[in-house]
């Protein structure tokens, strides 16, 4: 998922009326944000450990 996808998920969450679909969308958003956090930490650790 890219930057657009998490934003689209947020928009879909705001519009969704069905509780089951809403829960699925929130789960998808949480997974995407966790993935992005891990990716960001990995990049930061690589930058810190890279000799200049």
DSSP file (Angstrom, degrees, kcal/mol; ACC not computed):
  #  RESIDUE AA STRUCTURE BP1 BP2  ACC     N-H-->O    O-->H-N    N-H-->O    O-->H-N    TCO  KAPPA ALPHA  PHI   PSI    X-CA   Y-CA   Z-CA
    1    1 A X              0   0    0      0, 0.0     2,-0.2     0, 0.0     0, 0.0   0.000 360.0 360.0 360.0 144.4    0.0    0.0    0.0
    2    2 A X     >  -     0   0    0      1,-0.0     4,-1.5     0, 0.0     3,-0.3  -0.435 360.0 -81.3-109.6-173.2    1.2    3.5   -0.7
    3    3 A X  H  > S+     0   0    0      1,-0.2     4,-1.4     2,-0.2     5,-0.1   0.871 128.4  53.0 -57.9 -39.5    0.5    6.9    0.7
    4    4 A X  H  > S+     0   0    0      1,-0.2     4,-2.6     2,-0.2    -1,-0.2   0.877 103.5  58.4 -63.7 -38.1   -2.7    7.2   -1.3
    5    5 A X  H  > S+     0   0    0     -3,-0.3     4,-2.6     1,-0.2    -1,-0.2   0.914 103.9  48.0 -63.4 -45.5   -4.0    3.9    0.0
    6    6 A X  H  X S+     0   0    0     -4,-1.5     4,-2.0     1,-0.2    -1,-0.2   0.877 113.4  49.7 -66.0 -33.4   -3.9    4.8    3.7
    7    7 A X  H  X S+     0   0    0     -4,-1.4     4,-2.2     2,-0.2    -1,-0.2   0.902 110.0  50.3 -68.7 -39.9   -5.7    8.1    2.9
    8    8 A X  H  X S+     0   0    0     -4,-2.6     4,-2.6     1,-0.2    -2,-0.2   0.892 108.5  53.0 -63.9 -39.0   -8.3    6.2    0.8
    9    9 A X  H  X S+     0   0    0     -4,-2.6     4,-2.4     2,-0.2    -1,-0.2   0.911 107.9  51.0 -61.7 -42.2   -8.8    3.8    3.8
   10   10 A X  H  X S+     0   0    0     -4,-2.0     4,-2.1     2,-0.2    -2,-0.2   0.917 111.1  47.9 -61.6 -43.1   -9.4    6.8    6.1
   11   11 A X  H  X S+     0   0    0     -4,-2.2     4,-1.4     1,-0.2    -2,-0.2   0.918 111.6  49.8 -63.2 -42.9  -11.9    8.2    3.7
   12   12 A X  H  X S+     0   0    0     -4,-2.6     4,-1.8     1,-0.2    -2,-0.2   0.883 109.0  53.2 -63.8 -37.8  -13.7    4.8    3.4
   13   13 A X  H  < S+     0   0    0     -4,-2.4    -1,-0.2     1,-0.2    -2,-0.2   0.911 106.9  51.6 -62.7 -42.7  -13.8    4.5    7.2
   14   14 A X  H  < S+     0   0    0     -4,-2.1    -1,-0.2     1,-0.2    -2,-0.2   0.822 117.0  39.5 -64.4 -29.9  -15.4    7.9    7.5
   15   15 A X  H  < S+     0   0    0     -4,-1.4    -1,-0.2    -5,-0.1    -2,-0.2   0.685  89.6 108.2 -93.2 -20.7  -18.1    7.0    5.0
   16   16 A X     <  +     0   0    0     -4,-1.8    -3,-0.0    -5,-0.2    -4,-0.0  -0.349  36.0 176.4 -69.4 135.3  -18.8    3.3    6.0
   17   17 A X        +     0   0    0     -2,-0.1     2,-0.4     5,-0.0    -1,-0.1   0.667  54.6  90.5-105.7 -26.8  -22.0    2.5    7.8
   18   18 A X     >  -     0   0    0      1,-0.1     4,-2.6     2,-0.0     5,-0.2  -0.598  67.1-146.5 -78.9 127.5  -21.7   -1.2    8.1
   19   19 A X  H  > S+     0   0    0     -2,-0.4     4,-2.2     1,-0.2    -1,-0.1   0.863  96.7  47.7 -62.9 -37.9  -20.1   -2.4   11.4
   20   20 A X  H  > S+     0   0    0      2,-0.2     4,-2.1     1,-0.2    -1,-0.2   0.930 114.8  44.8 -70.1 -44.2  -18.4   -5.4    9.9
   21   21 A X  H  > S+     0   0    0      2,-0.2     4,-2.4     1,-0.2    -2,-0.2   0.894 112.4  53.5 -64.8 -39.5  -17.0   -3.6    6.9
   22   22 A X  H  X S+     0   0    0     -4,-2.6     4,-2.5     2,-0.2    -2,-0.2   0.923 108.2  49.4 -60.8 -45.5  -15.9   -0.7    9.1
   23   23 A X  H  X S+     0   0    0     -4,-2.2     4,-2.4     1,-0.2    -1,-0.2   0.906 110.9  50.3 -60.7 -42.5  -14.0   -3.1   11.4
   24   24 A X  H  X S+     0   0    0     -4,-2.1     4,-2.4     2,-0.2    -1,-0.2   0.904 110.8  49.1 -62.4 -41.6  -12.3   -4.7    8.3
   25   25 A X  H  X S+     0   0    0     -4,-2.4     4,-2.5     2,-0.2    -2,-0.2   0.904 110.9  49.4 -65.3 -41.2  -11.3   -1.2    7.0
   26   26 A X  H  X S+     0   0    0     -4,-2.5     4,-2.7     2,-0.2    -2,-0.2   0.905 110.4  51.1 -65.1 -41.1   -9.9   -0.3   10.4
   27   27 A X  H  X S+     0   0    0     -4,-2.4     4,-2.4     2,-0.2    -2,-0.2   0.925 110.6  49.3 -59.4 -44.9   -7.9   -3.5   10.6
   28   28 A X  H  X S+     0   0    0     -4,-2.4     4,-2.3     1,-0.2    -2,-0.2   0.916 111.7  48.7 -60.6 -44.0   -6.5   -2.8    7.1
   29   29 A X  H  X S+     0   0    0     -4,-2.5     4,-2.7     2,-0.2     5,-0.2   0.921 110.4  50.6 -63.6 -44.4   -5.6    0.7    8.1
   30   30 A X  H  X S+     0   0    0     -4,-2.7     4,-2.3     1,-0.2    -1,-0.2   0.913 110.6  49.3 -59.7 -43.7   -3.9   -0.5   11.3
   31   31 A X  H  X S+     0   0    0     -4,-2.4     4,-2.3     1,-0.2    -1,-0.2   0.917 112.0  48.7 -62.1 -43.0   -1.9   -3.1    9.3
   32   32 A X  H  X S+     0   0    0     -4,-2.3     4,-2.4     2,-0.2    -2,-0.2   0.915 112.0  47.7 -64.5 -43.4   -0.8   -0.5    6.8
   33   33 A X  H  X S+     0   0    0     -4,-2.7     4,-2.1     2,-0.2    -1,-0.2   0.878 112.0  49.9 -67.4 -36.9    0.3    2.0    9.5
   34   34 A X  H  X S+     0   0    0     -4,-2.3     4,-2.4    -5,-0.2    -1,-0.2   0.904 110.8  50.2 -65.0 -41.0    2.2   -0.7   11.3
   35   35 A X  H  X S+     0   0    0     -4,-2.3     4,-2.4     1,-0.2    -2,-0.2   0.925 111.4  48.0 -62.4 -44.7    4.0   -1.7    8.1
   36   36 A X  H  X S+     0   0    0     -4,-2.4     4,-2.4     2,-0.2    -1,-0.2   0.871 110.2  52.4 -65.1 -37.2    4.9    1.9    7.4
   37   37 A X  H  X S+     0   0    0     -4,-2.1     4,-2.6     2,-0.2    -2,-0.2   0.932 111.1  46.4 -64.4 -45.9    6.2    2.4   10.9
   38   38 A X  H  X S+     0   0    0     -4,-2.4     4,-2.5     1,-0.2    -2,-0.2   0.911 112.9  50.3 -62.3 -42.3    8.4   -0.7   10.6
   39   39 A X  H  X S+     0   0    0     -4,-2.4     4,-2.2     2,-0.2    -1,-0.2   0.907 111.3  48.6 -62.5 -42.1    9.7    0.4    7.2
   40   40 A X  H  X S+     0   0    0     -4,-2.4     4,-2.5     2,-0.2    -2,-0.2   0.920 112.0  48.1 -64.9 -45.0   10.5    3.9    8.6
   41   41 A X  H  X S+     0   0    0     -4,-2.6     4,-2.7     2,-0.2     5,-0.2   0.894 110.5  52.6 -62.4 -39.7   12.3    2.5   11.6
   42   42 A X  H  X S+     0   0    0     -4,-2.5     4,-2.1     2,-0.2    -2,-0.2   0.920 110.6  46.9 -62.9 -44.0   14.3    0.2    9.3
   43   43 A X  H  X S+     0   0    0     -4,-2.2     4,-2.1     2,-0.2    -2,-0.2   0.903 112.8  49.6 -64.4 -40.9   15.3    3.1    7.1
   44   44 A X  H  X S+     0   0    0     -4,-2.5     4,-2.2     2,-0.2    -2,-0.2   0.911 110.7  49.3 -65.9 -41.6   16.3    5.2   10.1
   45   45 A X  H  X S+     0   0    0     -4,-2.7     4,-2.2     1,-0.2    -1,-0.2   0.890 110.9  50.7 -64.2 -38.9   18.4    2.3   11.6
   46   46 A X  H  X S+     0   0    0     -4,-2.1     4,-0.7    -5,-0.2    -1,-0.2   0.888 110.8  48.5 -65.7 -38.6   20.1    1.9    8.2
   47   47 A X  H  < S+     0   0    0     -4,-2.1     3,-0.3     1,-0.2    -2,-0.2   0.871 112.7  48.2 -68.4 -37.4   20.9    5.6    8.0
   48   48 A X  H  < S+     0   0    0     -4,-2.2    -2,-0.2     1,-0.2    -1,-0.2   0.882 115.0  44.6 -70.5 -38.1   22.3    5.6   11.6
   49   49 A X  H  < S+     0   0    0     -4,-2.2     2,-0.5    -5,-0.2    -1,-0.2   0.520  88.0 104.9 -86.4  -5.4   24.4    2.5   11.0
   50   50 A X  S  < S-     0   0    0     -4,-0.7     2,-0.1    -3,-0.3    -4,-0.0  -0.655  71.0-131.5 -80.6 120.6   25.8    3.6    7.6
   51   51 A X              0   0    0     -2,-0.5    -2,-0.1     1,-0.1    -1,-0.0  -0.420 360.0 360.0 -70.0 146.0   29.4    4.8    7.9
   52   52 A X              0   0    0     -2,-0.1    -1,-0.1     0, 0.0    -2,-0.0   0.426 360.0 360.0 -97.7 360.0   30.1    8.1    6.2
